[in-house]
Amino acid sequence: MPEETSAASSSGSVEEKPCSSSSSSAAAADCSVDVADEAKKLIGTGNRHLVMGDVVAAVGVFQDACGMLAAKYGDTAEECGEAFFLCGKSLLELARMENSVLGNALEGVPEESEEEEQPNGSNIESANNLDDDDEDDDEDGEKNGQDKEEDEVGNLQLAWEMLEVAKVIYKRKEGKDDQLMAAQTYLKLGEVSAESGNYPQALEDFQECLALQLRYLPPHSRLLAETHYHVATTLCYMDQYSPAIQHYGSSVTVIEARLAVLQDAVGVAEEKNETEELKQLLPDIREKIEDAKESQRTSGAASQAIQQTLPATPSARRRDDLVSAPIFDTSAACASSPPPSNTFLLL
């Protein structure tokens, strides 16, 4: 551009141009490296914030990395996958924290008395003015409530959007690592839907995650145990106790397989810690199984009592069959001999 060139020559210095306007392919390559390196540093900083429990700071840093990479490469470029996934994951944690704080703040708050004493005296406002004030107060209260609700939904919605982009990025690549990252993205999407109370969508996402993991992971991976647990818990929320019990059982089977692998491995501190963690998980999951069985018995008794008062229709029988039908058959995958140990450690 002539104007910029003359301005630069008259001042005696060359003006530095942004990456996007570089006329040299070599300069563009250098700029790409700078953006990638800077984003990598930001991601490292965000991960440290997560380890330290500073979720708010982590969200801010990951958002900076996402903005930087998206501006350079485009929203759905493969360079953006990790940053978008981590940002969505952190936003989910932030939404959970806010919901927890809100729940704690509401505990023990006394209900306001419906009847309040009216002041006596000559300075009492007219009935119309009082009505106007009440309406203003109501509007302010509704507005504040809506603002709080929008903030909560906003973080979950933003987490969902970030994770959706990450899912698109990883799903279109066929490598094992990318497919497993797609599985983790489905897992977090399921958690977002569960946090929002949308259990059918959560179940669908968890099932997608499990399908990918069963394809690429060994049967003793803790990731499998975690996903089976999420599927089971979601099914319980949907009153589908029979498949829930199956998935809780599959989670136990995976953990037992993992313990067997760890027992055969050379004893190191990390493996000993993992063994203890897994042993502590088993009683909790088995308790979940018993709870689901009890809920199934209670639900079955109530359903039977209702059905005795109604004619049994074919549609009702089909509906009962659908509820009790297992969704996954993972017995073969879990019973096969476990391959060498892997490094996936969640739950």
C-alpha positions as CSV (number, residue, x, y, z in Angstrom):
1,M,0.0,0.0,0.0
2,P,1.7,3.3,-1.1
3,E,0.5,5.4,1.8
4,E,2.1,3.0,4.4
5,T,5.3,2.7,2.4
6,S,5.8,6.5,2.1
7,A,5.0,6.9,5.8
8,A,7.5,4.3,6.8
9,S,10.3,5.8,4.6
10,S,9.7,9.3,5.8
11,S,10.0,8.2,9.5
12,G,13.1,6.2,8.7
13,S,11.8,2.9,10.2
14,V,9.8,0.0,8.9
15,E,6.4,-0.4,10.5
16,E,5.7,-3.9,11.9
17,K,2.7,-5.5,10.2
18,P,0.3,-8.0,11.8
19,C,0.5,-11.7,10.8
20,S,-2.6,-11.6,8.7
21,S,-1.2,-8.9,6.4
22,S,2.2,-10.3,5.8
23,S,3.2,-10.4,2.2
24,S,5.9,-13.1,2.6
25,S,5.1,-16.8,3.1
26,A,8.2,-17.1,5.3
27,A,7.0,-14.3,7.5
28,A,3.5,-16.0,7.7
29,A,5.2,-19.2,8.7
30,D,7.1,-17.4,11.5
31,C,3.9,-15.8,12.6
32,S,2.1,-19.1,12.7
33,V,4.9,-20.5,14.9
34,D,4.6,-17.5,17.2
35,V,0.8,-17.9,17.5
36,A,1.1,-21.7,18.1
37,D,3.9,-21.2,20.7
38,E,2.0,-18.5,22.6
39,A,-1.2,-20.5,22.6
40,K,0.8,-23.5,23.9
41,K,2.1,-21.4,26.7
42,L,-1.4,-20.2,27.6
43,I,-2.7,-23.8,27.6
44,G,0.1,-24.8,29.9
45,T,-0.7,-21.9,32.2
46,G,-4.4,-22.9,32.1
47,N,-3.6,-26.5,33.0
48,R,-1.6,-25.3,36.0
49,H,-4.5,-23.1,37.1
50,L,-6.8,-26.2,36.9
51,V,-4.3,-28.3,39.0
52,M,-4.3,-25.5,41.6
53,G,-8.1,-25.3,41.6
54,D,-8.3,-21.8,40.2
55,V,-11.0,-22.5,37.6
56,V,-11.8,-18.9,37.0
57,A,-8.2,-18.1,36.0
58,A,-8.1,-21.2,33.9
59,V,-11.2,-20.2,31.9
60,G,-9.8,-16.8,31.2
61,V,-6.5,-18.2,29.9
62,F,-8.1,-20.9,27.8
63,Q,-10.5,-18.3,26.3
64,D,-7.4,-16.2,25.3
65,A,-5.8,-19.3,23.7
66,C,-9.1,-20.1,21.8
67,G,-9.4,-16.6,20.5
68,M,-5.8,-16.4,19.4
69,L,-5.9,-19.7,17.6
70,A,-9.3,-19.2,16.0
71,A,-8.3,-15.8,14.7
72,K,-5.2,-17.3,13.1
73,Y,-6.4,-20.7,11.8
74,G,-10.2,-20.6,11.9
75,D,-12.7,-21.8,14.5
76,T,-12.7,-25.5,13.4
77,A,-9.1,-25.8,12.5
78,E,-7.3,-28.8,14.1
79,E,-4.9,-26.4,15.9
80,C,-7.9,-25.3,18.0
81,G,-9.1,-28.7,19.2
82,E,-7.2,-28.9,22.5
83,A,-7.8,-25.3,23.5
84,F,-11.6,-25.5,22.8
85,F,-11.8,-28.8,24.7
86,L,-10.0,-27.5,27.8
87,C,-12.0,-24.3,27.7
88,G,-15.3,-26.1,27.6
89,K,-14.2,-28.5,30.3
90,S,-13.2,-25.5,32.5
91,L,-16.5,-23.7,31.9
92,L,-18.4,-26.8,32.9
93,E,-16.4,-26.9,36.2
94,L,-17.1,-23.1,36.7
95,A,-20.8,-23.7,36.2
96,R,-20.8,-26.5,38.7
97,M,-19.0,-24.3,41.2
98,E,-21.5,-21.5,40.8
99,N,-24.4,-23.9,41.2
100,S,-22.8,-25.3,44.3
101,V,-22.2,-21.8,45.8
102,L,-25.8,-20.7,44.9
103,G,-27.2,-23.9,46.6
104,N,-25.2,-23.3,49.7
105,A,-26.2,-19.7,49.9
106,L,-29.9,-20.6,49.7
107,E,-29.6,-23.1,52.6
108,G,-31.0,-21.7,55.8
109,V,-32.5,-18.6,54.3
110,P,-35.7,-17.8,56.3
111,E,-38.9,-17.3,54.4
112,E,-40.2,-13.8,54.5
113,S,-43.4,-13.2,56.4
114,E,-46.4,-12.8,54.2
115,E,-47.9,-10.2,56.5
116,E,-46.0,-7.2,57.5
117,E,-47.1,-4.5,59.8
118,Q,-48.2,-1.3,58.1
119,P,-46.8,1.9,59.7
120,N,-49.2,4.3,61.2
121,G,-49.0,8.1,60.8
122,S,-49.8,11.0,58.6
123,N,-47.0,10.4,56.1
124,I,-48.4,7.1,54.7
125,E,-48.2,7.0,50.9
126,S,-51.3,6.6,48.9
127,A,-52.4,3.1,47.8
128,N,-51.5,3.9,44.2
129,N,-47.9,4.8,45.1
130,L,-47.6,1.7,47.2
131,D,-48.8,-0.4,44.3
132,D,-46.3,1.3,42.0
133,D,-43.4,0.6,44.5
134,D,-44.4,-3.0,44.8
135,E,-44.5,-3.4,41.1
136,D,-41.0,-1.8,40.8
137,D,-39.7,-4.1,43.5
138,D,-41.2,-7.1,41.8
139,E,-39.7,-6.1,38.5
140,D,-36.3,-5.6,40.1
141,G,-36.5,-9.0,41.8
142,E,-37.5,-10.7,38.6
143,K,-34.7,-8.9,36.7
144,N,-32.1,-10.0,39.3
145,G,-33.4,-13.6,39.2
146,Q,-33.2,-13.6,35.4
147,D,-29.7,-12.2,35.5
148,K,-28.5,-14.9,37.8
149,E,-30.2,-17.6,35.8
150,E,-28.7,-16.2,32.6
151,D,-25.3,-16.3,34.1
152,E,-25.6,-19.9,35.1
153,V,-27.1,-21.0,31.8
154,G,-24.6,-18.9,30.0
155,N,-21.6,-20.8,31.3
156,L,-23.2,-24.2,30.6
157,Q,-24.2,-23.0,27.1
158,L,-20.7,-21.6,26.4
159,A,-19.2,-24.9,27.6
160,W,-21.5,-26.8,25.3
161,E,-20.5,-24.6,22.3
162,M,-16.8,-25.0,23.0
163,L,-17.1,-28.7,23.4
164,E,-19.2,-29.0,20.2
165,V,-16.5,-27.3,18.2
166,A,-13.9,-29.6,19.8
167,K,-16.0,-32.6,18.9
168,V,-16.3,-31.5,15.2
169,I,-12.5,-31.1,15.1
170,Y,-11.6,-34.5,16.6
171,K,-14.4,-36.5,15.0
172,R,-13.3,-35.7,11.4
173,K,-9.8,-37.2,12.0
174,E,-9.4,-40.9,11.9
175,G,-6.4,-41.5,14.2
176,K,-6.8,-43.4,17.4
177,D,-5.7,-40.4,19.6
178,D,-8.1,-38.0,17.9
179,Q,-11.0,-40.5,18.2
180,L,-10.3,-41.0,21.9
181,M,-10.3,-37.2,22.3
182,A,-13.6,-37.1,20.5
183,A,-14.8,-39.7,23.1
184,Q,-13.7,-37.4,25.9
185,T,-15.5,-34.5,24.3
186,Y,-18.7,-36.6,24.1
187,L,-18.2,-37.4,27.8
188,K,-18.0,-33.7,28.8
189,L,-20.9,-32.9,26.5
190,G,-22.9,-35.6,28.4
191,E,-21.9,-34.0,31.7
192,V,-23.1,-30.6,30.5
193,S,-26.5,-32.1,29.5
194,A,-26.7,-33.9,32.8
195,E,-25.9,-30.7,34.7
196,S,-28.7,-29.0,32.8
197,G,-31.1,-31.9,33.6
198,N,-31.4,-33.0,30.0
199,Y,-30.8,-36.7,30.7
200,P,-31.9,-38.2,27.3
201,Q,-29.3,-36.0,25.6
202,A,-26.7,-36.8,28.3
203,L,-27.4,-40.6,27.8
204,E,-26.9,-40.2,24.0
205,D,-23.6,-38.4,24.5
206,F,-22.3,-41.0,27.0
207,Q,-23.3,-43.8,24.7
208,E,-21.3,-42.2,21.8
209,C,-18.3,-41.9,24.1
210,L,-18.6,-45.5,25.2
211,A,-18.9,-46.8,21.7
212,L,-15.6,-45.1,20.7
213,Q,-13.8,-46.2,23.9
214,L,-14.9,-49.8,23.4
215,R,-13.4,-49.6,19.9
216,Y,-10.0,-48.2,20.9
217,L,-9.4,-48.9,24.6
218,P,-8.3,-52.1,26.3
219,P,-11.0,-53.6,28.6
220,H,-9.1,-52.6,31.8
221,S,-9.0,-48.9,31.0
222,R,-10.3,-46.6,33.8
223,L,-11.9,-44.4,31.2
224,L,-14.2,-47.3,30.4
225,A,-15.1,-47.7,34.0
226,E,-15.9,-43.9,34.3
227,T,-18.1,-43.9,31.2
228,H,-20.0,-47.0,32.3
229,Y,-20.6,-45.2,35.6
230,H,-21.9,-42.1,33.9
231,V,-24.3,-44.1,31.7
232,A,-25.6,-46.1,34.7
233,T,-26.2,-42.9,36.8
234,T,-28.0,-41.2,33.9
235,L,-30.2,-44.3,33.4
236,C,-31.1,-44.2,37.1
237,Y,-32.2,-40.6,36.7
238,M,-34.5,-41.8,33.8
239,D,-35.8,-44.7,36.0
240,Q,-34.3,-47.3,33.7
241,Y,-32.8,-49.4,36.5
242,S,-32.2,-52.7,34.7
243,P,-29.7,-51.3,32.2
244,A,-28.3,-49.1,34.9
245,I,-27.4,-52.1,37.0
246,Q,-25.7,-53.7,34.0
247,H,-23.5,-50.6,33.4
248,Y,-22.6,-50.3,37.1
249,G,-21.6,-54.0,36.9
250,S,-19.5,-53.3,33.8
251,S,-17.8,-50.5,35.7
252,V,-16.9,-52.9,38.5
253,T,-15.7,-55.5,36.0
254,V,-13.3,-52.9,34.3
255,I,-11.9,-51.8,37.7
256,E,-11.3,-55.4,38.7
257,A,-9.5,-56.0,35.4
258,R,-7.4,-52.9,36.0
259,L,-6.5,-54.2,39.5
260,A,-5.4,-57.5,38.1
261,V,-3.1,-55.6,35.6
262,L,-1.6,-53.5,38.4
263,Q,-1.0,-56.6,40.5
264,D,1.1,-58.1,37.8
265,A,3.1,-54.9,37.2
266,V,6.3,-53.9,38.9
267,G,5.4,-52.2,42.2
268,V,6.0,-48.5,42.1
269,A,4.5,-45.7,44.2
270,E,2.1,-44.5,41.5
271,E,0.7,-47.9,40.9
272,K,0.3,-48.6,44.6
273,N,-1.7,-45.3,44.9
274,E,-3.9,-46.2,41.9
275,T,-4.6,-49.6,43.4
276,E,-5.7,-48.0,46.7
277,E,-7.9,-45.6,44.8
278,L,-9.6,-48.4,42.8
279,K,-10.2,-50.5,45.9
280,Q,-11.9,-47.5,47.5
281,L,-14.1,-47.0,44.4
282,L,-15.5,-50.6,44.3
283,P,-17.6,-50.4,47.5
284,D,-19.2,-47.2,46.3
285,I,-20.2,-48.6,43.0
286,R,-21.5,-51.8,44.5
287,E,-23.6,-49.7,46.8
288,K,-25.0,-47.9,43.8
289,I,-25.9,-51.3,42.3
290,E,-27.9,-52.2,45.5
291,D,-29.6,-48.8,45.5
292,A,-30.6,-49.3,41.8
293,K,-31.9,-52.8,42.6
294,E,-34.0,-51.4,45.5
295,S,-35.3,-48.6,43.3
296,Q,-36.2,-51.2,40.6
297,R,-38.1,-53.3,43.2
298,T,-40.0,-50.3,44.5
299,S,-40.7,-49.0,41.0
300,G,-41.8,-52.5,39.9
301,A,-44.2,-52.9,42.9
302,A,-45.8,-49.5,42.2
303,S,-46.1,-50.2,38.5
304,Q,-47.7,-53.6,39.2
305,A,-50.2,-52.0,41.6
306,I,-51.2,-49.5,38.9
307,Q,-51.4,-52.2,36.1
308,Q,-53.7,-54.3,38.2
309,T,-56.3,-51.5,38.0
310,L,-55.8,-51.0,34.3
311,P,-56.2,-53.4,31.3
312,A,-52.9,-54.6,30.0
313,T,-52.5,-53.2,26.5
314,P,-49.9,-54.3,23.9
315,S,-48.4,-50.8,23.9
316,A,-48.0,-50.9,27.6
317,R,-46.2,-54.3,27.4
318,R,-43.9,-53.0,24.7
319,R,-43.1,-49.9,26.8
320,D,-42.1,-52.1,29.8
321,D,-39.9,-54.2,27.5
322,L,-38.1,-51.1,26.2
323,V,-37.4,-49.8,29.7
324,S,-36.0,-53.1,30.9
325,A,-33.9,-53.9,27.8
326,P,-30.2,-53.6,28.1
327,I,-28.6,-50.9,26.0
328,F,-25.1,-52.3,25.7
329,D,-23.6,-55.8,25.7
330,T,-20.1,-55.2,27.0
331,S,-19.6,-58.6,28.6
332,A,-17.4,-59.8,25.8
333,A,-15.2,-56.8,25.8
334,C,-14.8,-56.9,29.6
335,A,-14.2,-60.6,29.8
336,S,-11.4,-60.8,27.1
337,S,-7.8,-61.1,28.3
338,P,-6.5,-57.6,29.1
339,P,-3.7,-56.2,26.8
340,P,-0.7,-54.4,28.3
341,S,-1.3,-51.6,30.8
342,N,-2.3,-48.1,29.5
343,T,-1.9,-44.7,30.9
344,F,-5.5,-43.4,31.0
345,L,-6.2,-42.6,34.6
346,L,-9.5,-40.9,35.3
347,L,-12.4,-41.5,37.6
